[in-house]
Amino acid sequence: MEKQEQVAANRFHDLANTAYRRGIATYSDFLTLNEISTLNGMKKDISFVTISLWGGYEAADRQMAAFIPETYYELQTDYPISILKITPLNNKFAEELNHRDFLGAILNLGIDRSKIGDILVKEHCAYCFAHSSMADFLKNELTRIKHTSVKVKQVLEAEDMKPEFQRIEGSVSSERMDTILALAFSSSRSALSGLVGAEKVFLNGKLCYSNSQMLKPGDIVSVRGFGKFVYRGFLSNTKKGRLFVALDKYI
């Protein structure tokens, strides 16, 4: 286990032990896909607690882990997640802002990345899932993104939480991971083959270790720095004997 994974594992052990000793639910900060993979791999070691994951909505990449002892009788796990809606003060003069713009402005305030979950960018606003301890600070301090003045308010839920997709279809030689990655990100197998070795590819939330991993319909693939997609599977054969497949790429 690498040093970074060991640090995460030690933190998870501490949270699990605290939950068990005190009989209360304990929560991590927002976890990366690597950290979630590490946690999934050590569930047997901390089986004295139940582990659940939540990021504020169903399709969240960055999620908090709850460590719940058997003696915990609360009806609902209360994750410390606040949903913040960020909107321009004046849409007429607002720039077109992307995910990187919103995240950069938030981190420039000195907030640790682990306190911020997913940021969903919509047409005239963005929803930021933040640790509840950061909510008031962000409402008061986040006033500008690039050259656009913004306001932040806390909401109970984000509107239109269904993820938006771009349908991609094409012919491939097989349903191997590296072949589907090339289709998803409009590149070549050789150009993307190093992603698996660099531990940047996750299949259904778990680290993928092989370019030859075969995909099946419904598999969710996340690639750090590139994006995420749902593999929809084989549609038909081409005249040259290749497979015509489809996937839905998260926008």
C-alpha positions as CSV (number, residue, x, y, z in Angstrom):
1,M,0.0,0.0,0.0
2,E,1.4,3.4,-1.0
3,K,1.9,6.1,1.6
4,Q,-1.1,8.1,0.4
5,E,-3.3,5.1,0.6
6,Q,-1.9,4.2,4.1
7,V,-2.7,7.7,5.4
8,A,-6.3,7.3,4.1
9,A,-6.6,3.8,5.6
10,N,-5.3,5.1,9.0
11,R,-7.9,7.9,8.9
12,F,-10.7,5.5,8.1
13,H,-9.6,3.2,11.0
14,D,-9.7,6.2,13.4
15,L,-13.2,7.2,12.3
16,A,-14.5,3.6,12.5
17,N,-13.0,3.1,16.0
18,T,-14.4,6.4,17.2
19,A,-17.9,5.5,15.9
20,Y,-17.7,2.1,17.6
21,R,-16.4,3.4,21.0
22,R,-18.9,6.3,21.2
23,G,-21.9,4.7,19.6
24,I,-22.4,7.5,17.2
25,A,-22.0,8.0,13.5
26,T,-18.8,9.6,12.3
27,Y,-18.2,11.2,8.9
28,S,-15.2,11.7,6.7
29,D,-14.7,14.7,4.5
30,F,-15.4,14.4,0.8
31,L,-13.4,11.5,-0.6
32,T,-11.7,11.2,-3.9
33,L,-12.3,8.1,-6.1
34,N,-8.9,6.7,-5.0
35,E,-9.9,7.1,-1.3
36,I,-13.3,5.5,-1.9
37,S,-11.5,2.6,-3.6
38,T,-9.2,2.3,-0.6
39,L,-12.1,2.3,1.8
40,N,-14.0,-0.3,-0.2
41,G,-10.9,-2.5,-0.1
42,M,-10.7,-2.4,3.7
43,K,-14.3,-3.0,4.7
44,K,-13.5,-6.5,6.1
45,D,-11.0,-4.9,8.5
46,I,-13.6,-2.5,9.9
47,S,-16.6,-4.8,9.7
48,F,-17.6,-3.8,13.3
49,V,-19.2,-0.7,11.7
50,T,-21.5,-0.2,8.7
51,I,-20.2,2.1,6.0
52,S,-22.3,4.1,3.7
53,L,-21.4,6.8,1.1
54,W,-23.3,9.9,0.0
55,G,-22.3,13.0,-1.9
56,G,-25.6,14.9,-1.8
57,Y,-27.2,13.3,-4.9
58,E,-27.3,9.9,-6.6
59,A,-24.6,10.4,-9.2
60,A,-22.0,12.2,-7.1
61,D,-18.3,11.4,-7.7
62,R,-17.0,12.9,-4.5
63,Q,-18.7,11.4,-1.5
64,M,-18.6,11.4,2.3
65,A,-18.3,8.1,4.2
66,A,-20.4,7.5,7.2
67,F,-19.2,5.0,9.8
68,I,-22.2,3.7,11.7
69,P,-22.0,1.4,14.7
70,E,-24.7,-1.3,15.5
71,T,-25.7,0.7,18.6
72,Y,-26.7,3.8,16.5
73,Y,-30.4,4.1,16.5
74,E,-31.0,7.3,14.5
75,L,-33.6,6.8,11.7
76,Q,-31.6,8.7,9.2
77,T,-27.9,9.3,8.7
78,D,-27.3,13.1,8.8
79,Y,-24.4,13.8,6.5
80,P,-22.9,17.3,7.1
81,I,-23.5,18.4,3.6
82,S,-24.8,21.8,2.6
83,I,-26.0,22.6,-0.9
84,L,-25.1,26.1,-2.0
85,K,-26.5,27.7,-5.1
86,I,-24.2,30.2,-6.8
87,T,-25.7,32.7,-9.2
88,P,-24.5,35.9,-10.9
89,L,-25.8,39.2,-9.5
90,N,-26.7,40.2,-13.0
91,N,-27.1,37.6,-15.7
92,K,-26.8,40.3,-18.4
93,F,-23.2,41.0,-17.6
94,A,-22.2,37.5,-16.4
95,E,-19.4,35.5,-18.1
96,E,-19.8,31.9,-19.2
97,L,-18.3,30.1,-16.2
98,N,-17.2,26.5,-16.2
99,H,-16.5,24.0,-13.4
100,R,-12.9,25.0,-13.1
101,D,-13.8,28.6,-12.7
102,F,-16.1,27.9,-9.8
103,L,-13.8,25.4,-8.1
104,G,-10.8,27.7,-8.5
105,A,-12.6,30.7,-6.9
106,I,-13.6,28.6,-4.0
107,L,-10.2,27.1,-3.4
108,N,-8.6,30.6,-3.7
109,L,-10.5,31.5,-0.5
110,G,-8.2,29.0,1.3
111,I,-10.7,26.2,1.6
112,D,-9.3,22.6,1.6
113,R,-10.4,20.6,-1.4
114,S,-11.7,17.8,0.9
115,K,-14.4,20.2,2.2
116,I,-15.9,20.6,-1.3
117,G,-17.8,17.9,-3.1
118,D,-19.2,18.0,-6.6
119,I,-20.0,21.2,-8.3
120,L,-22.9,21.0,-10.8
121,V,-22.8,23.8,-13.4
122,K,-26.1,24.7,-14.9
123,E,-27.1,27.3,-17.5
124,H,-27.3,30.3,-15.2
125,C,-26.0,29.0,-11.9
126,A,-24.0,26.3,-10.2
127,Y,-24.7,24.0,-7.2
128,C,-21.8,23.4,-4.8
129,F,-22.0,20.5,-2.3
130,A,-19.9,21.6,0.6
131,H,-19.1,20.5,4.1
132,S,-21.6,22.2,6.4
133,S,-18.8,23.9,8.4
134,M,-18.0,25.9,5.2
135,A,-21.5,27.0,4.3
136,D,-21.5,30.4,6.2
137,F,-18.0,31.2,5.1
138,L,-18.8,30.6,1.5
139,K,-22.0,32.6,1.7
140,N,-20.1,35.6,3.0
141,E,-16.8,35.4,1.2
142,L,-17.5,34.0,-2.3
143,T,-18.6,37.2,-4.1
144,R,-16.7,37.1,-7.4
145,I,-15.8,34.4,-9.9
146,K,-13.3,35.7,-12.6
147,H,-15.0,39.1,-13.5
148,T,-18.5,38.1,-12.5
149,S,-20.0,39.2,-9.2
150,V,-22.0,36.4,-7.6
151,K,-24.2,35.6,-4.6
152,V,-24.4,32.4,-2.7
153,K,-27.4,31.0,-0.8
154,Q,-28.1,27.7,0.9
155,V,-30.9,25.6,-0.6
156,L,-32.5,22.4,0.6
157,E,-32.0,20.6,-2.7
158,A,-30.6,21.3,-6.1
159,E,-33.0,21.6,-9.0
160,D,-32.9,19.2,-11.8
161,M,-30.6,16.7,-10.3
162,K,-30.7,14.3,-13.2
163,P,-27.3,14.2,-14.8
164,E,-27.0,15.4,-18.4
165,F,-25.4,13.1,-21.0
166,Q,-23.8,13.3,-24.4
167,R,-24.6,10.1,-26.4
168,I,-21.5,8.7,-28.2
169,E,-21.7,5.8,-30.6
170,G,-19.0,4.2,-32.7
171,S,-17.4,1.0,-33.9
172,V,-14.7,-0.7,-31.8
173,S,-12.8,-4.0,-32.1
174,S,-13.9,-5.2,-28.6
175,E,-15.4,-4.1,-25.3
176,R,-12.0,-3.8,-23.7
177,M,-11.5,-0.9,-21.3
178,D,-8.7,0.8,-23.4
179,T,-10.8,0.5,-26.6
180,I,-13.9,2.0,-25.0
181,L,-11.8,4.8,-23.4
182,A,-10.5,5.7,-26.9
183,L,-14.0,6.0,-28.2
184,A,-15.3,8.0,-25.1
185,F,-12.5,10.6,-25.2
186,S,-11.9,10.7,-29.0
187,S,-8.3,9.5,-28.8
188,S,-6.2,6.4,-29.6
189,R,-5.7,3.4,-27.5
190,S,-2.0,4.0,-27.3
191,A,-2.4,7.6,-26.2
192,L,-4.7,6.6,-23.3
193,S,-3.1,3.2,-22.3
194,G,-1.1,4.8,-19.5
195,L,-4.2,6.0,-17.6
196,V,-4.8,2.6,-16.1
197,G,-1.2,2.2,-15.0
198,A,-1.3,5.8,-13.5
199,E,-4.4,4.7,-11.4
200,K,-6.7,7.2,-13.0
201,V,-9.4,4.8,-14.2
202,F,-12.2,3.6,-12.0
203,L,-14.8,1.0,-12.9
204,N,-18.0,1.2,-10.8
205,G,-16.1,3.1,-8.1
206,K,-13.2,0.7,-7.9
207,L,-9.7,1.2,-9.3
208,C,-9.3,-0.6,-12.6
209,Y,-5.9,-2.4,-13.0
210,S,-6.1,-3.7,-16.5
211,N,-6.5,-2.2,-20.0
212,S,-8.0,-5.6,-21.0
213,Q,-10.9,-5.3,-18.5
214,M,-14.1,-6.1,-20.4
215,L,-17.0,-3.8,-20.0
216,K,-20.7,-4.7,-19.7
217,P,-23.8,-2.6,-20.1
218,G,-24.4,-0.3,-17.2
219,D,-20.8,-0.1,-16.1
220,I,-19.8,3.4,-14.9
221,V,-16.3,4.4,-15.8
222,S,-14.6,7.5,-14.2
223,V,-11.2,8.8,-15.5
224,R,-9.5,11.5,-13.4
225,G,-8.9,14.6,-15.5
226,F,-11.1,13.3,-18.4
227,G,-14.6,12.7,-17.2
228,K,-17.1,9.9,-16.6
229,F,-19.4,7.8,-18.7
230,V,-21.9,5.0,-18.6
231,Y,-21.2,2.2,-21.0
232,R,-24.5,1.2,-22.7
233,G,-23.2,-1.8,-24.6
234,F,-23.3,-3.5,-28.0
235,L,-25.8,-2.3,-30.5
236,S,-25.0,-4.2,-33.7
237,N,-22.2,-5.6,-35.8
238,T,-20.6,-3.6,-38.6
239,K,-20.1,-5.0,-42.1
240,K,-16.4,-5.4,-41.3
241,G,-17.1,-7.5,-38.2
242,R,-16.5,-4.8,-35.6
243,L,-18.8,-3.9,-32.8
244,F,-21.1,-0.9,-32.9
245,V,-21.5,0.3,-29.3
246,A,-22.9,3.2,-27.4
247,L,-22.0,5.1,-24.2
248,D,-23.4,8.1,-22.4
249,K,-20.8,10.7,-21.3
250,Y,-21.6,12.9,-18.4
251,I,-21.6,16.6,-19.4
